[in-house]
Amino acid sequence: MRLTGVPVELDAYRAEGITHRQFQAFDLSGLDFVYLPSSLAPLADEPPVGRREFVEDDNRGAVSREPVATLDGREFFLSVKGIGSTVDPYSTHPLDRAHAAELTDDPDLRERLLRPPADPEPRMITGELWLRGSPYGGQGLEHARTALRVSERADLTSIGGFLIAPVVKVCFLPTALAERIRRLYWYRQYPGRIVQELRLVPSNVRVYFHARNTLGNNVRHVFDLFSIDGPGAALRFETNFARSAVAMLTLFARTLAFDAATGKYSGLDFHDVWLDKDAVLAPDGAVYFVDLEGIDEVSLDRGEVRERMEDQIYRSLYEFMFAFEQVEQERVRRFGEAADRRSHFERVLEEALRDDPFVRLRRDGRHLEMVVRNRCQEETFYFGFRMVDR
């Protein structure tokens, strides 16, 4: 498959970095780069060593058009997080070099930014402190380390059935360049190292938000891109989506661990990241979480565990159901196999969760419930969550 999207050409600069420990045995010399827009070239001391074409993904990311690796039998594309943003964070003004020059009183830095020729397209990384741990348009080391830590917990792409797009490498921007970028800010200056995450993703199709290609705004394009050409393929797509999305909704249960020394329970939870904008779809419908910086381990007292598990389901349940509805409407539109909405959803869930070790389905009168188990096999934490009412 070749990805579609708005083309983005980026300059490659050699860079040192931190490699995912499961990939250290492989030759990853081809990833010893950071990829930056030409607008930043005047701030670098050394010229780029090459240029590569990507397609736009999200506000500050890009993805290769062609696959670069195969993991678990699936093709993956190179994703770069931290390539710069195209708009001012506090207005709709394009974020080009001329606009960035207004942010500094340093005459040398301003002169560099105003050197001709003008940018072919606006895109900049700045030193503005953004979202607690990143520079606006770029990525911060603290967030990148969190994403790498979560990646290293996985069996390549799966944490107990929760699918991730792994960070293979965290690369550091050249020091002099990063220091000049840091001096371009509006109000608050980012203090940490500026890096890029090099990730492996199954596509650039997000669920609903923060991208041009999503289920929410162009489900017809998604069906075409993924060659969903019959009712059977559409049903498999729905089933794989449900299986992987339920794994996301129950991540805390799937990673639950008990620490006898402290008497506390720990598991993975989400912070400021969401199914609709921070996950991408594989061609078969499986959803992979890609922005791992917002996933981290939390430690709780016994009395808080059950509530956290249930809250985690509610947190992304609407986004799961919204996306499922878009796929189902397109399935019916294309292939004309309408079915009772609730009955069809029940059948999809039954197939999706048939072999799930942590979630079972149970009928309780007029209700279909998910019975959520956990990695600790603590039966006192098992609970039912109503998914369909009849």
N, C-alpha and C positions, 0 to 999 in steps of 0.2 A: 504494500500500500504506500502511496505517496501522499503526504499531507498537503492540504490546501490552506491558503490564508494570505494575509498581506505580507509581501516579501520584506525582509529586513536583512541588509548586508552589514556585517560586523567585522571590525578589524581584530586580528588575533595577536596577542602579546604573550610571550613566554612568561610563565608564572610558577611559583612553588605552591604546594598545597598539602592538604591532609587527605589521605586515601582511605576509603571504607575498608575495614580490615579484611572482609571477605573477598575483596577484589585485589588485595596486595600481591597475590601470586601471579597476577596477569600483567602483561605489558600494557600499561595505560599511558605510555609516553605521548600518545596522540591527544591526551586530555590535559597536558601540562600547559594550558593556556587560559587566559581570560579573554572574553569576546566583548568588544566595546564599540560604541557608535563612533563614526568618523568625527563627530563634534568634539570628542575628547582628545583627538590626536594632538592638538596644539599644547595640551597640558602634559604630554608625555615627553620624557627625555630621549627615548629611543623610538625609532619608527616601528610600525607593526611588521610582523614577519609574514603576514598573509591576510587574506580576507575570505569569509565564508558566508554563504547565503542561508538564512533561516526564514521561518515564517513567524509572525507575531503571535504571542501567547500572553494573555493577561496584560497588566499595565507595565510590568518591568521584566518580562520574560520573552524568550524566543525558543523555537523548537526546530530541529533539522527537518528538512523535507523527507529525507530518506532514512530508513532504519539503520541503526549503528550496532545493534546487539540483539541476541536472542536469549531470553531467560525463561525457564519453565515452558519452553516450546512456543513462546510468544515473541513477536518482533517489538523492539523498543527503539525510541527515537531519543536523540540527545536534546535535553532541555537545559537552558541556561537561565538562572534566576539572578537578576541584578544587572541588567543591561542599560538601565536608564529609563526615565519616563518622558513622555512627550508633552505633558501639560504642567503648568504651574500648579502646585498643590492648593493654592489659595485663590485661584481664578481659573478661567478657561484660556488664558494666554498661552500660546505655544512656548515650550521650554527649549529655546535654542541658545546658541552661544551669546548672542547679543543680549538676550534677556538675562542670562546668567551673569554677564559682566556687570549688570546693575546691582548685583548682590555683594560685591566686594569693593573695598577701598584700596586694595593692593594694586599699584599701577602696573607692575610686571604681569600679574595675573590677568588684569583687565586687558592689557596689550595682547597677551597670548590669545585670549578669547575673541578679540576683535580682528585677528589676522584674517585676511582674505585667503581663499574664497569663502563665501557664506556656506552654511550647512546645506546639504542636499535635502535633509529632513530634520526637524527638531527632535532631539532626544538627549537628555543629560542625566548624569548622576550628580547629586548635590550633597552638601554636608549637613542639610537640615535634619535634625533628630526627628524620626518618624516612627510611630507605633511602638514606642518604648525602646526598641532595640535595633533599629535599622536606619541608615541614611536614606533620604527620599530618593527613589529611583534605583537604589542599590540594595545590597544585603549586608547585614552586620554579622560579625563572627559569632557572637553569642547565639543568635537565632540559627545560624548555619550549623553550629555545633549541636544544638538541640535536634535539628533535622537529621544530622549524621548519626547521633546517638539512637534515635528511633529506627533509622535504617538498619543499624547494626544489630538491633534486636530481632530483626526479621529473618526468616528462612528465605533469603534473597528478596522475595516480594510479598511474603505472607507472614502475618503475626496472628496465628490461631484462626486463619480464614479472613482476617482483615487485610485487604490488599493495599500495598503501598508502591509508589514510584520511588525507588531508592536513590538517595544521594550517593553518587559514586566518589565524588571528590569535592572538596572545598578549596578553591584557589584564591590566593591573595593578590589584590591589585598591586602593581609596582608602588613602592613606598612613596617616591616623590610625587607620582601622579595622585595617589590617595590623599597626600597632605594638601595638595592644591585643591582637590575636590572638596576637602573638609572646610575650606575657607569660603565656600559658596553656600551661604545659608541665609534664611529669612529672620529667624528668631532664636532658635536653640541649636547649638552645634553638636553633632554626633561625635562622641569621644573615642569610639572603638575602632578596631580594624575593619576595613572595607573589603569584602570578599565577593565571590560568586559561588553559587551552588551549581554543580554539574550533575544533572539527574537523568535517569532513564524513565521515559514515559511511554505509554502505549498509544497515545494520540495527543492532539491538542484540542479535543472536544470536551468542554466543561459542561456541567449539568444545567446551569441556568444563567449564572451571573459572571461578570468580569472577563468576558471573551466574546469574540464575534461568532464563533462556532459553538452553539449550545443546543441542548435538547429543547430548552425553553423558547429560544427565538428562531430556531430553524430546524425543526425535527425532520423535515423533508430532506434537507441537505444531509443530515446525519444518516438517514436510511440509504441515501444514494452513495455516500462516501464509504459506508461499511458494507455495501452490496447486500442489503437485506431485501432479497428478491422473491420471497414467498412467505406464506403464513407460517410454515414450520420454522424458518429462519427468524421471523419476528417473535414467535413464541419462545424460542431459545434465547433470544436477546432479552426479552422480559424476564425470563427465569434467571439468567445469569446476573442481571441487574439486581433483582430482588435478593438473590443469595448473597451477593457482595455488600449490598446496602444494609441488610440486616446484620451482617458481621460488623459493620461500622457502628450501627445503633447499639450494639452490645459489646463494644470493645473493652469496657471496664471489667465486665464479667469474664471475658476471654483471657484477660491478663491478670486476674486477681491473684495475689500472693499474700501469705501471712508471715509476719516477722515475729517469731516467738520471743525475741529479746525485748521488743517494744510493745507487743500485744496489739499491733496495728496491722491493718490490711492496706495493700497498695495495688494500684492498677493504672492503666493509661487513660487519660481524659483529654478533652479538647478545650483549648483556650483561644478565643478570637479567630477560629477557623470553622468552616462550615461545608456541608456536603454540596451546596449549590455552586459555590465558587472555588473551592479548594480541592476538588476531585476531578479526575478526567475519566472518560470512557474508553474501554478497549473495544475493538471491532465486534466482539461477541457479546457486548453489553456489560461485562464486568466493570465495576467502578473502582478505580485506584485513587487513593488519597495521595495528593502530590505536594501540598504545602505543609510539610511535617514540622515546621518550626513551632506550630501551635499545639503540638501534642507532647505531653510530658506526664511523668508519673506523679500521682497524688497519694498521700498517705492519710488514712481515715481510721477513726475509732469504729469498733464493731457496730455500734448503733447507727452509723451514718452510711454503711455500705449499701443496704437495700435501696435507700432513697437515691443514692448516687446512680445506681444502675438504672432505676426507673427514669430519673431525670435525663440521663444520657439518651435514652430512647426518645423521649419527648423532644429533646433538643433538635433532632434532625428528622423526626417523623414526617412533618409536613413536607419538607423538601423531597424526601423519598417518595411520598404519595403524589406530589405534584409531578415529578419526573415520570413516574410510572404511568400516570394519566396521559401525559403527552405521547408516550410511546404507544399506549393502547389505542388512543384516538387515531394515530397514524396507521397502526396495524389494521384497524377497521376500515379506514378510508381507502387504503391501498388494496386490501385483499377481501373486503366485504364479509368478514366472518364475525359479525356482531354477536355478543353474548351478554347474558346478565352480568352487570358490572361486578357485583359482590361474589357471585359464583365463580366467575373467571379469575378474580384476584385470589380466591381461596385455592383454586387448582394450581395457580402459579406458585403460591407460597408452599403448598404441599410438595411440589416437585423441587422447589428451590432448597427447602430445608430437610429433604429426605435423609441426607447423610451428615447433617450439621451436628457435631458433638455437643454443642452448647445450647441449642434452641430446638425445642420440640413443639409440635402443634397439638392442641387439645380442644375438644368441643365441650362447652359448658352450657347446656341448654341451647339458647338461640345465639350464643356467642362462639367465635373461634378465637382462641387465645394462643399466644406464644408462651411457652413455659421456658423461662430463661434459667439455665444452670450456670455453673462457673468453674473456673480452672481449679479452684481449691476443692471442688466437690463437696462444698458445705451445703447440705440440704436445707439448713435453716434459712439460707439466702435465696433458695429457689422461689420464683414467683411467676404468676400468670399476668400477661399483658394482653388486653383485649384488642384484636386487630379488625374483626368484622362482626357486626351485629346483624342478625336476621330478623 
